[in-house]
Amino acid sequence: MALDPESFELLKQTVRRFIKERLAPAEDEVEHQDAVPKALVEEMKQLGLFGLSIPQEYGGIGLSMAQEIQIAFEFGQTAAAFRSVFGTNVGIGSQGILMDGTEAQKQELLPKVARGELIMSFALTEPNAGSDAAALETRGDKDGDVYVLNGTKRFITNAPSAGAFTLMARTDGPGPNGISAFIVPASAPGLTLGKPDKKMGQRGTKTCDVLLENVRVPAASLIGGVPGKGFKTAMKVLDRGRLHMAAMACGVAQRVIDLSVAYAKQRKQFGQRIGDFQLIQAMLADSQAELYAGWSMTQDCARRYDEKAPGAADPDVSMRASCAKLFCTEMVGRVADRGVQVHGGAGYINEYKVERLFRDVRLLRLYEGTSQIQQLIIGRALMRDDA
């Protein structure tokens, strides 16, 4: 699955121009209003951004992983909220259906997702199950030809605008093999939303709790039609999501470096540009070297992802995706910190973009699996007997 090179290059240039001309000028409005203007959301739909990773046969653009990370890199260079608008449709919200869903489920849902008519969210995390996803407590009890869902999901991205959820619930005993994946309409009786979360950064992105009280869904809502496969579906989905996050982190790092270099060239102290001081240059050099390492790692893993069988689990690719996510999201935190330092006192004032970027990137080390979870995945992979 990939777009032909000429068409992809045209798409990338269109996205780059859209970010520069339409999104970047609206960043301050998003920050102050804590919302993305509806007109811009509609423009994103027209550009096909909600269907970037969905195959053309289901109405999407059909980017490969290597192509998707390049678009994520571009969106890393503007406010995080813009990518978040369509991020769950491109990634964790739809990929479970694409990878493991029945053909009927794909035909029914994916074209709507690709057009942006249906916003899909991914509901895995719970109050007592975050990093330990296999410990989730939400129940899915079979009652004839329906399942009855009860539980609470937490920090669910795009939940306020979602039309449906890819939702994990326990249908059998303890552990990962007892977890199933469901497609749950947001309009289902008994499903309600908590109040929107107030976050440290990433203004304009929306998360909240999803509450389920005796929510009845047909057995046909099981992704793939088979119970007990939900945890494996979730883990496969996260591989792609982690590479997407790594690429976005690289995009943010690029923007911070560009802002820092520009500031270092125009700001003067002691009668000369601060960028002429070696200690300033050292900070810029460290950031550039780390970005180069992270972007190289992400591109290499994306290529490996595309080479494996579509939808198949590959332990080596999973380990490398965790390496990329770990390194790049930690890297961009260091780059953003140096960006503030290069700006001096100005970097602590929200009139300057690096202040916002410093707050925004902190979340990247938490979602799609914390840095510590990535370390565990990598370490366990290295200790496998067949490694």
C-alpha positions in Angstrom: 0.0 0.0 0.0 1.6 3.2 -1.2 0.8 6.3 -3.2 2.9 6.6 -6.4 5.9 8.9 -5.9 4.7 11.7 -8.1 1.3 11.9 -6.5 2.9 11.7 -3.1 5.3 14.6 -3.7 2.3 16.7 -4.9 0.4 15.8 -1.7 3.4 16.7 0.5 3.9 20.1 -1.2 0.2 20.8 -0.8 0.3 19.9 2.9 3.3 22.0 3.4 1.7 25.0 1.7 -1.6 24.4 3.7 0.3 24.4 7.0 2.2 27.6 6.1 -0.7 29.6 4.7 -3.7 28.3 6.6 -2.7 26.6 9.8 0.4 28.5 11.1 -1.5 31.9 11.0 -4.3 30.3 13.2 -2.0 28.9 15.9 -2.6 31.8 18.3 -6.3 31.5 17.9 -6.2 27.8 18.7 -4.1 28.5 21.8 -6.4 31.2 23.1 -9.8 29.5 22.1 -8.7 26.0 22.9 -10.4 24.8 19.7 -9.6 24.3 16.1 -11.8 26.5 13.8 -14.4 24.4 12.1 -13.6 26.0 8.7 -10.0 24.6 8.9 -11.4 21.1 9.9 -13.5 21.2 6.7 -10.5 22.1 4.6 -8.6 19.2 6.1 -11.4 16.9 5.0 -11.3 18.3 1.5 -7.5 17.6 1.4 -8.1 14.0 2.3 -6.2 14.2 5.6 -8.7 12.0 7.5 -7.9 9.1 5.1 -4.1 9.3 4.7 -3.5 5.7 5.9 -6.7 4.1 4.6 -6.3 2.2 1.4 -7.8 3.7 -1.8 -10.2 0.8 -2.1 -11.9 2.1 1.0 -11.9 5.7 -0.1 -8.6 6.8 1.5 -5.3 8.0 0.0 -3.4 4.9 0.9 0.0 6.1 2.2 2.7 3.6 3.1 4.2 4.0 6.6 7.3 5.6 5.0 5.0 8.2 3.4 2.8 8.7 6.4 5.8 9.7 8.6 6.7 12.4 6.2 3.3 13.9 6.5 3.5 13.6 10.3 6.9 15.4 10.2 5.3 18.3 8.3 2.4 18.5 10.9 4.9 18.5 13.7 5.9 22.0 12.5 2.6 23.5 13.5 0.3 23.4 16.6 -0.3 19.9 17.7 -4.0 20.3 17.7 -4.2 20.4 14.0 -2.8 16.9 13.6 -4.9 15.7 16.5 -8.1 16.6 14.6 -7.6 13.7 12.2 -4.9 11.7 14.0 -7.2 9.1 15.5 -8.9 8.5 12.1 -5.5 8.0 10.5 -4.1 5.9 13.3 -5.4 4.1 16.4 -9.1 4.8 15.7 -9.3 3.1 12.3 -6.2 0.8 12.0 -7.7 -1.9 14.2 -10.6 -2.2 11.8 -8.3 -2.1 8.8 -5.9 -4.8 10.2 -8.3 -7.2 11.9 -11.9 -6.2 11.0 -14.2 -8.2 8.8 -14.7 -7.1 5.2 -18.2 -6.0 6.1 -16.9 -3.8 8.9 -14.3 -2.3 6.5 -16.8 -1.6 3.8 -19.3 0.0 6.2 -16.9 2.2 8.2 -13.7 3.0 6.5 -15.1 5.1 3.6 -16.8 7.3 6.2 -13.7 7.6 8.3 -11.6 8.5 5.2 -14.0 11.3 4.3 -14.0 12.7 7.9 -17.8 12.0 8.1 -17.1 9.6 11.0 -14.5 10.4 13.7 -13.1 7.3 15.3 -11.5 7.3 18.8 -9.5 4.6 20.5 -10.7 3.7 23.9 -8.2 1.5 25.8 -6.9 3.5 28.8 -8.9 3.3 32.1 -8.5 4.8 35.6 -6.8 1.7 36.8 -5.3 0.5 33.5 -2.9 2.7 31.5 0.6 1.3 31.0 -0.7 -2.1 32.2 -3.3 -2.3 29.4 -3.9 -6.0 30.0 -5.4 -5.2 33.4 -8.3 -3.3 32.0 -11.6 -3.7 33.9 -14.3 -2.6 31.5 -16.6 -5.6 31.0 -18.2 -7.0 27.9 -20.7 -9.6 29.0 -22.5 -11.7 26.4 -26.3 -11.7 26.6 -27.7 -13.7 23.7 -26.6 -12.1 20.5 -25.4 -8.8 22.1 -22.6 -7.8 24.5 -23.3 -5.5 27.5 -20.5 -3.1 28.2 -19.8 -1.5 31.6 -16.8 0.5 32.7 -14.9 3.8 32.3 -12.3 4.9 29.7 -9.9 7.7 30.5 -8.0 10.4 28.5 -9.7 9.4 25.3 -8.5 11.6 22.4 -11.2 13.1 20.2 -13.9 11.5 22.3 -16.0 14.8 22.3 -16.2 14.7 18.5 -16.2 10.9 18.0 -19.0 9.2 16.2 -17.7 5.7 17.2 -15.0 4.1 19.4 -12.7 1.3 18.8 -13.1 0.1 22.4 -11.4 -2.7 24.4 -13.4 -4.7 27.0 -12.8 -7.9 28.9 -15.1 -10.6 27.6 -13.3 -13.6 29.3 -10.9 -14.3 32.1 -7.8 -12.3 33.3 -4.9 -11.3 31.2 -4.6 -10.2 27.5 -6.4 -13.2 26.1 -9.6 -12.2 27.7 -9.8 -8.8 26.0 -11.9 -8.1 22.9 -12.2 -5.1 20.6 -15.6 -3.6 19.8 -16.9 -0.9 17.5 -19.2 1.1 19.7 -21.3 4.0 18.4 -21.1 7.2 20.4 -24.9 7.4 20.2 -25.4 4.0 22.0 -27.8 4.3 24.9 -25.8 4.3 28.2 -22.6 5.8 26.7 -21.9 9.3 28.1 -18.9 11.6 28.2 -17.1 13.2 31.1 -16.1 16.9 31.1 -13.2 17.8 28.8 -9.7 17.5 30.4 -7.7 20.7 31.0 -4.2 19.9 30.0 -0.7 21.4 30.4 -0.3 21.9 26.7 -1.6 21.0 23.3 -4.5 23.5 23.5 -7.2 22.6 21.0 -6.8 18.9 21.4 -9.8 17.3 23.1 -9.8 14.4 25.6 -12.3 13.2 28.2 -13.6 10.1 30.0 -16.0 7.7 28.2 -18.5 6.2 30.6 -20.3 2.9 29.8 -23.4 1.8 31.7 -25.2 -1.2 30.3 -24.3 -0.3 26.8 -25.7 -3.0 24.5 -23.9 -3.7 21.2 -24.5 -6.5 18.7 -22.0 -9.4 18.6 -21.3 -8.2 15.0 -19.6 -5.2 16.6 -16.6 -7.4 17.6 -13.7 -6.4 15.4 -13.0 -9.4 13.2 -16.0 -11.2 14.7 -13.8 -13.1 17.1 -13.6 -12.5 20.9 -10.3 -12.5 22.8 -8.2 -10.9 20.0 -8.5 -7.3 21.2 -5.2 -7.0 23.0 -3.3 -8.3 20.0 -5.2 -5.8 17.8 -4.3 -2.9 20.1 -0.6 -3.8 20.2 -0.4 -4.0 16.4 -2.2 -0.7 16.1 0.3 0.9 18.5 3.3 -0.1 16.4 2.1 2.2 13.6 1.0 4.9 16.0 4.5 4.9 17.7 6.2 5.6 14.4 3.8 8.3 13.6 4.5 9.9 17.0 8.3 9.6 16.4 7.9 11.4 13.1 5.8 14.1 14.6 8.4 14.6 17.4 11.1 15.1 14.7 8.9 17.7 13.0 8.6 19.6 16.2 12.3 19.4 16.8 12.9 20.8 13.3 10.7 23.8 14.1 12.3 24.5 17.4 15.8 24.4 15.8 14.6 26.7 13.0 13.2 29.2 15.6 16.3 29.0 17.8 18.7 29.6 14.9 16.7 32.5 13.7 16.6 34.0 17.2 20.4 33.4 17.7 21.1 35.3 14.4 19.1 38.4 15.4 19.6 38.6 19.2 22.7 40.5 20.2 24.5 40.6 23.5 28.0 41.9 24.3 28.1 43.6 21.0 27.6 40.5 18.8 25.0 37.9 17.7 24.4 35.3 20.5 24.7 32.7 17.7 28.4 33.6 17.4 29.1 32.4 20.9 30.3 28.8 21.0 28.1 27.7 23.9 25.0 28.7 21.9 26.3 26.9 18.9 26.9 23.8 21.0 23.3 23.7 22.1 22.2 24.1 18.5 24.6 21.5 17.3 23.4 19.0 19.9 19.8 19.5 18.9 20.6 19.1 15.2 22.7 15.9 15.7 19.9 14.4 17.8 17.2 15.3 15.3 19.3 13.7 12.5 19.7 10.5 14.5 16.0 10.3 15.4 14.7 11.1 11.9 17.1 8.5 10.4 15.9 5.9 12.9 12.3 6.6 12.2 12.7 6.4 8.4 14.6 3.1 8.7 11.9 1.6 10.9 9.1 2.8 8.6 10.8 1.1 5.7 11.0 -2.1 7.7 7.3 -1.8 8.7 6.4 -1.5 5.0 8.4 -4.6 4.1 6.6 -6.9 6.6 3.3 -8.6 5.7 0.4 -6.1 5.9 -1.4 -6.4 9.3 1.1 -9.0 10.6 2.8 -8.7 13.9 6.6 -8.6 13.7 8.5 -8.6 17.0 11.6 -7.0 15.5 9.6 -4.2 13.9 7.7 -3.7 17.1 11.0 -3.4 19.0 12.4 -0.9 16.5 9.2 1.2 16.6 9.6 1.4 20.4 13.2 2.5 19.9 12.1 5.2 17.5 9.3 6.4 19.8 11.4 6.3 22.9 14.4 8.2 21.3 12.5 10.8 19.3 10.0 11.8 22.0 12.8 12.1 24.6 14.9 13.9 22.0 12.4 16.5 21.3 12.0 17.3 25.0 15.7 18.0 25.1 15.6 20.1 21.9 12.6 22.1 23.2 14.4 22.7 26.5 17.5 24.0 24.7 15.3 26.1 22.5 14.0 27.9 25.6 17.5 28.3 26.8 18.7 29.8 23.6 15.9 32.3 23.8 16.8 33.2 27.4 14.0 35.0 29.3 12.1 35.4 26.1 11.7 31.6 25.8 9.6 31.7 29.0 7.1 34.2 27.6 4.2 32.8 25.6 4.6 35.5 23.0 7.4 33.3 21.7 6.5 30.0 20.0 9.1 27.9 21.9 7.3 28.4 25.1 4.2 26.7 23.7 6.2 24.0 22.0 8.1 23.2 25.2 4.7 22.5 26.9 3.2 20.6 23.9 6.0 18.1 23.5 5.8 16.9 27.1 2.8 14.8 26.2 4.7 12.8 23.5 6.6 10.9 26.2 3.3 9.7 27.7 0.9 8.6 25.1 1.1 5.6 22.7 3.0 4.0 25.6 5.2 5.9 28.1 9.0 6.0 27.6 9.3 3.4 30.4 6.9 1.0 28.6 9.1 1.5 25.4 12.1 0.5 27.5 10.4 -2.6 28.7 9.4 -3.6 25.2 12.9 -3.1 23.9 14.5 -4.9 26.9 12.2 -7.9 26.7 12.8 -8.2 23.0 16.5 -8.3 23.5 16.1 -11.0 26.2 13.9 -13.3 24.1 15.5 -16.7 23.7 15.1 -16.5 19.9 16.6 -13.1 19.6 
